[in-house]
Amino acid sequence: MDGMLRACPWVAGMDPSIDALTATALSATSSADRNAAFQALERAMNAKAYWNFLLQPGRTLVTAKSVHATVNTFNYVDLGLVS
């Protein structure tokens, strides 16, 4: 999280509503609560349009046998190849 905060020009207190949604999302403990909280945060950030995240996902996914992971290759965009 600390690296992300350095990468975007956001200072806590700039928008108390975003701060509250962020705190809720970060403190959610169940999957359902976390999913709902991060979706609410995403919608609020998109509505305010403070920034646009560019994500370069990793190319390797390592999991334990007990983790049922699914890779969605449709979402992968190699930003290094985009001109």
PLY file of the C-alpha trace (Angstrom):
ply
format ascii 1.0
element vertex 83
property float x
property float y
property float z
element edge 82
property int vertex1
property int vertex2
end_header
0.00 0.00 0.00
2.81 2.40 0.85
4.29 2.12 -2.65
0.92 2.84 -4.21
0.49 5.95 -2.08
3.87 7.26 -3.25
2.93 6.60 -6.88
-0.26 8.66 -6.90
-0.61 12.24 -5.70
-3.17 11.47 -3.00
-2.99 12.91 0.47
-5.27 11.64 3.21
-7.85 14.32 3.95
-8.23 15.54 0.36
-11.67 13.94 0.27
-13.10 12.59 3.53
-15.64 10.42 1.69
-12.85 8.61 -0.23
-10.85 8.30 2.99
-13.82 6.68 4.73
-14.42 4.25 1.85
-10.72 3.37 1.80
-10.69 2.69 5.54
-13.79 0.51 5.21
-12.30 -1.47 2.32
-8.97 -1.98 4.06
-10.58 -3.15 7.30
-13.15 -5.52 5.77
-12.54 -9.08 6.91
-15.01 -11.23 4.98
-14.80 -11.75 1.24
-18.31 -10.41 0.70
-17.69 -7.27 2.79
-14.30 -6.69 1.12
-15.79 -7.12 -2.35
-18.64 -4.69 -1.65
-16.32 -2.15 0.02
-13.76 -2.12 -2.78
-16.50 -1.86 -5.41
-17.97 1.13 -3.57
-14.50 2.70 -3.37
-13.88 2.06 -7.07
-17.21 3.62 -8.06
-16.53 6.68 -5.92
-13.01 7.12 -7.34
-14.31 6.76 -10.90
-17.04 9.32 -10.22
-14.45 11.79 -8.89
-11.89 10.88 -11.59
-8.90 11.82 -9.44
-6.66 9.35 -11.21
-6.66 6.35 -13.49
-4.75 3.27 -12.37
-2.63 1.43 -14.89
-1.99 -2.10 -13.75
0.72 -4.34 -15.12
-0.27 -7.74 -13.74
2.34 -10.38 -13.09
2.93 -13.14 -15.61
3.29 -15.89 -13.03
0.68 -17.09 -10.60
1.79 -19.36 -7.77
-0.76 -20.94 -5.44
-1.06 -23.81 -3.01
-3.12 -26.84 -3.98
-5.78 -25.65 -1.54
-6.21 -22.37 -3.45
-8.51 -22.56 -6.45
-7.20 -19.73 -8.60
-8.50 -18.76 -12.00
-6.49 -16.66 -14.43
-8.49 -14.45 -16.75
-6.20 -13.88 -19.72
-8.75 -11.51 -21.27
-7.81 -8.88 -18.68
-4.08 -9.12 -19.36
-2.60 -6.31 -21.41
1.16 -6.11 -21.78
1.66 -2.36 -21.44
5.21 -2.76 -22.71
3.82 -3.69 -26.12
1.32 -0.83 -26.34
2.66 2.15 -28.24
0 1
1 2
2 3
3 4
4 5
5 6
6 7
7 8
8 9
9 10
10 11
11 12
12 13
13 14
14 15
15 16
16 17
17 18
18 19
19 20
20 21
21 22
22 23
23 24
24 25
25 26
26 27
27 28
28 29
29 30
30 31
31 32
32 33
33 34
34 35
35 36
36 37
37 38
38 39
39 40
40 41
41 42
42 43
43 44
44 45
45 46
46 47
47 48
48 49
49 50
50 51
51 52
52 53
53 54
54 55
55 56
56 57
57 58
58 59
59 60
60 61
61 62
62 63
63 64
64 65
65 66
66 67
67 68
68 69
69 70
70 71
71 72
72 73
73 74
74 75
75 76
76 77
77 78
78 79
79 80
80 81
81 82
